[in-house]
């Protein structure tokens, strides 16, 4: 999070990613307590102008598959204009423009 307790906004997270500053996992997830756990990453909604807080949550999710299948995402990853970021539309129809 950006200084003085304020939340970092999405537009700055995206700027960092565009500059090659990779996303990192919280230190807590790198401990032995989380070794071999299946973790799901959720973020807050990103608006068109990115002027909204970036909030992320990491959850242990026992129902995730042990081996990830990237097949369905390969096209998006391979054709992304930014090698650090790939985005997908929300599955929630209320969030479609």
MINU-899992 format. One line per field, with one value per atom (N, C-alpha, C): x, z, y; atom name. Coordinates in nm, 3 decimals, padded with zeros to 5 digits. Example, Ala and Ser with C-alpha at 12.3 -4.5 7.8 and 13.67 -1.06 7.14 Angstrom:
BEGIN
east	[01.319/01.230/01.320/01.285/01.367/01.290];
up	[00.780/00.780/00.780/00.708/00.714/00.787];
north	[-00.569/-00.450/-00.330/-00.225/-00.106/00.003];
atomo	[N/CA/C/N/CA/C];
This chain:
BEGIN
east	[00.082/00.000/00.088/00.041/00.116/00.120/00.217/00.248/00.132/00.157/00.063/-00.067/-00.067/-00.184/-00.290/-00.265/-00.361/-00.344/-00.454/-00.449/-00.396/-00.318/-00.268/-00.383/-00.388/-00.494/-00.454/-00.554/-00.533/-00.443/-00.462/-00.384/-00.234/-00.196/-00.055/-00.004/-00.090/-00.053/-00.028/-00.118/-00.102/00.023/00.049/00.170/00.295/00.295/00.409/00.426/00.316/00.323/00.373/00.327/00.369/00.519/00.573/00.717/00.800/00.733/00.805/00.823/00.756/00.763/00.660/00.708/00.620/00.545/00.430/00.349/00.420/00.414/00.475/00.368/00.392/00.301/00.334/00.233/00.260/00.356/00.443/00.542/00.476/00.360/00.288/00.266/00.237/00.212/00.338/00.451/00.576/00.629/00.553/00.596/00.559/00.618/00.590/00.444/00.376/00.235/00.150/00.195/00.118/00.177/00.284/00.347/00.246/00.237/00.147/-00.001/-00.033/-00.173/-00.216/-00.343/-00.399/-00.452/-00.396/-00.429/-00.505/-00.614/-00.691/-00.666/-00.640/-00.613/-00.732/-00.789/-00.899/-00.856/-00.904/-00.876/-01.006/-00.996/-01.111/-01.134/-01.249/-01.286/-01.201/-01.157/-01.081/-01.175/-01.182/-01.265/-01.181/-01.246/-01.176/-01.064/-01.084/-00.979/-00.881/-00.909/-00.816/-00.805/-00.894/-00.886/-00.963/-00.949/-01.015/-00.910/-00.934/-00.836/-00.811/-00.685/-00.645/-00.648/-00.738/-00.750/-00.732/-00.651/-00.631/-00.649/-00.698/-00.716/-00.663/-00.594/-00.545/-00.617/-00.678/-00.753/-00.706/-00.694/-00.669/-00.800/-00.793/-00.915/-00.890/-00.944/-00.916/-00.973/-01.070/-01.134/-01.064/-00.959/-00.885/-00.811/-00.793/-00.720/-00.573/-00.512/-00.371/-00.279/-00.316/-00.237/-00.320/-00.261/-00.334/-00.328/-00.439/-00.446/-00.459/-00.351/-00.348/-00.399/-00.440/-00.481/-00.581/-00.683/-00.787/-00.735/-00.626/-00.575/-00.456/-00.400/-00.280/-00.296/-00.410/-00.430/-00.417/-00.482/-00.478/-00.339/-00.272/-00.137/-00.042/-00.052/00.039/00.016/-00.106/-00.136/-00.148/-00.117/-00.124/-00.026/-00.070/00.018/00.120/00.099/00.192/00.232/00.360/00.405/00.390/00.358/00.345/00.201/00.105/-00.035/-00.127/-00.221/-00.329/-00.457/-00.559/-00.685/-00.797/-00.901/-01.019/-01.143/-01.249/-01.373/-01.427/-01.494/-01.557/-01.666/-01.684/-01.792/-01.925/-01.919/-02.040/-02.104/-02.220/-02.281/-02.317/-02.330/-02.361/-02.246/-02.125/-02.008/-01.972/-02.048/-02.020/-02.075/-02.003/-02.038/-02.129];
up	[00.000/00.000/00.000/-00.066/-00.074/00.063/00.082/00.211/00.288/00.415/00.508/00.525/00.510/00.537/00.427/00.319/00.211/00.119/00.062/-00.027/-00.163/-00.224/-00.359/-00.457/-00.555/-00.654/-00.769/-00.833/-00.944/-01.051/-01.083/-01.192/-01.161/-01.035/-00.999/-00.999/-00.964/-00.972/-01.119/-01.207/-01.350/-01.406/-01.362/-01.406/-01.366/-01.242/-01.196/-01.282/-01.308/-01.390/-01.529/-01.585/-01.719/-01.722/-01.612/-01.601/-01.565/-01.554/-01.524/-01.377/-01.292/-01.147/-01.118/-01.101/-01.088/-00.956/-00.961/-00.842/-00.750/-00.621/-00.526/-00.431/-00.378/-00.281/-00.142/-00.055/00.084/00.149/00.233/00.301/00.371/00.429/00.502/00.415/00.285/00.195/00.161/00.190/00.158/00.274/00.382/00.498/00.483/00.565/00.561/00.589/00.663/00.695/00.568/00.461/00.336/00.228/00.261/00.163/00.118/-00.012/-00.074/-00.056/-00.019/-00.009/-00.144/-00.173/-00.296/-00.261/-00.326/-00.293/-00.409/-00.376/-00.475/-00.450/-00.559/-00.549/-00.606/-00.527/-00.570/-00.555/-00.647/-00.637/-00.645/-00.607/-00.621/-00.769/-00.799/-00.937/-00.988/-01.112/-01.179/-01.270/-01.252/-01.340/-01.458/-01.555/-01.676/-01.645/-01.551/-01.523/-01.416/-01.350/-01.251/-01.123/-01.105/-00.990/-00.870/-00.847/-00.736/-00.659/-00.532/-00.452/-00.505/-00.498/-00.530/-00.399/-00.393/-00.275/-00.323/-00.252/-00.289/-00.168/-00.195/-00.089/-00.141/-00.055/-00.084/00.010/-00.048/00.033/00.004/00.109/00.091/00.041/-00.067/-00.129/-00.160/-00.078/-00.090/-00.217/-00.283/-00.401/-00.533/-00.528/-00.650/-00.694/-00.825/-00.871/-00.830/-00.812/-00.772/-00.884/-01.008/-01.123/-01.203/-01.233/-01.310/-01.458/-01.527/-01.671/-01.734/-01.799/-01.857/-02.001/-02.052/-02.192/-02.234/-02.155/-02.191/-02.191/-02.122/-02.110/-02.202/-02.265/-02.346/-02.453/-02.522/-02.626/-02.568/-02.456/-02.395/-02.344/-02.287/-02.236/-02.352/-02.458/-02.572/-02.652/-02.654/-02.735/-02.653/-02.526/-02.441/-02.489/-02.488/-02.526/-02.418/-02.299/-02.189/-02.136/-02.139/-02.098/-01.948/-01.872/-01.727/-01.680/-01.765/-01.722/-01.829/-01.788/-01.875/-01.797/-01.862/-01.792/-01.862/-01.787/-01.837/-01.788/-01.868/-01.820/-01.699/-01.613/-01.497/-01.542/-01.470/-01.498/-01.444/-01.364/-01.307/-01.410/-01.466/-01.570/-01.524/-01.396/-01.345/-01.368/-01.389/-01.405/-01.550/-01.643/-01.785/-01.827/-01.912/-01.953/-02.069];
north	[-00.117/00.000/00.125/00.228/00.352/00.419/00.505/00.564/00.625/00.651/00.716/00.639/00.509/00.429/00.436/00.513/00.521/00.401/00.358/00.243/00.285/00.199/00.224/00.210/00.297/00.291/00.199/00.143/00.051/00.113/00.241/00.300/00.296/00.302/00.295/00.151/00.059/-00.083/-00.119/-00.076/-00.104/-00.035/00.086/00.156/00.078/00.029/-00.051/-00.176/-00.246/-00.367/-00.334/-00.221/-00.181/-00.151/-00.107/-00.076/-00.199/-00.313/-00.437/-00.464/-00.388/-00.412/-00.520/-00.639/-00.755/-00.757/-00.820/-00.839/-00.939/-00.917/-01.010/-01.062/-01.178/-01.237/-01.186/-01.176/-01.137/-01.238/-01.187/-01.271/-01.389/-01.368/-01.473/-01.597/-01.576/-01.689/-01.768/-01.711/-01.778/-01.862/-01.871/-01.948/-02.095/-02.179/-02.323/-02.355/-02.269/-02.294/-02.299/-02.234/-02.231/-02.320/-02.391/-02.480/-02.586/-02.607/-02.705/-02.672/-02.549/-02.507/-02.449/-02.459/-02.403/-02.265/-02.163/-02.025/-01.961/-01.892/-01.818/-01.669/-01.594/-01.451/-01.374/-01.287/-01.201/-01.056/-00.972/-00.829/-00.751/-00.626/-00.536/-00.509/-00.453/-00.422/-00.306/-00.317/-00.213/-00.135/-00.006/00.078/00.124/00.184/00.230/00.328/00.419/00.518/00.471/00.361/00.307/00.389/00.485/00.573/00.517/00.389/00.320/00.240/00.214/00.140/00.000/-00.040/-00.177/-00.256/-00.351/-00.436/-00.580/-00.655/-00.794/-00.884/-01.003/-01.103/-01.235/-01.304/-01.437/-01.533/-01.636/-01.731/-01.873/-01.952/-02.094/-02.154/-02.229/-02.284/-02.431/-02.518/-02.661/-02.724/-02.660/-02.719/-02.685/-02.605/-02.577/-02.702/-02.721/-02.839/-02.833/-02.949/-02.953/-02.906/-02.937/-02.897/-02.797/-02.683/-02.583/-02.615/-02.594/-02.612/-02.473/-02.428/-02.295/-02.292/-02.406/-02.418/-02.309/-02.288/-02.191/-02.047/-02.021/-01.886/-01.857/-01.959/-01.941/-01.833/-01.830/-01.730/-01.589/-01.563/-01.430/-01.395/-01.492/-01.469/-01.444/-01.523/-01.510/-01.382/-01.330/-01.213/-01.084/-01.091/-00.973/-00.867/-00.741/-00.631/-00.602/-00.653/-00.631/-00.767/-00.796/-00.929/-00.955/-00.850/-00.866/-00.880/-00.842/-00.838/-00.895/-00.976/-01.022/-01.003/-00.950/-00.927/-01.001/-01.026/-01.096/-01.022/-01.020/-00.957/-01.033/-00.960/-01.021/-01.118/-01.224/-01.318/-01.268/-01.162/-01.105/-01.011/-01.046/-00.964/-00.823/-00.801/-00.667/-00.570/-00.624/-00.539/-00.514/-00.566/-00.544/-00.410/-00.340/-00.204/-00.211];
atomo	[N/CA/C/N/CA/C/N/CA/C/N/CA/C/N/CA/C/N/CA/C/N/CA/C/N/CA/C/N/CA/C/N/CA/C/N/CA/C/N/CA/C/N/CA/C/N/CA/C/N/CA/C/N/CA/C/N/CA/C/N/CA/C/N/CA/C/N/CA/C/N/CA/C/N/CA/C/N/CA/C/N/CA/C/N/CA/C/N/CA/C/N/CA/C/N/CA/C/N/CA/C/N/CA/C/N/CA/C/N/CA/C/N/CA/C/N/CA/C/N/CA/C/N/CA/C/N/CA/C/N/CA/C/N/CA/C/N/CA/C/N/CA/C/N/CA/C/N/CA/C/N/CA/C/N/CA/C/N/CA/C/N/CA/C/N/CA/C/N/CA/C/N/CA/C/N/CA/C/N/CA/C/N/CA/C/N/CA/C/N/CA/C/N/CA/C/N/CA/C/N/CA/C/N/CA/C/N/CA/C/N/CA/C/N/CA/C/N/CA/C/N/CA/C/N/CA/C/N/CA/C/N/CA/C/N/CA/C/N/CA/C/N/CA/C/N/CA/C/N/CA/C/N/CA/C/N/CA/C/N/CA/C/N/CA/C/N/CA/C/N/CA/C/N/CA/C/N/CA/C/N/CA/C/N/CA/C/N/CA/C/N/CA/C/N/CA/C/N/CA/C/N/CA/C/N/CA/C/N/CA/C/N/CA/C/N/CA/C/N/CA/C/N/CA/C/N/CA/C/N/CA/C/N/CA/C/N/CA/C];
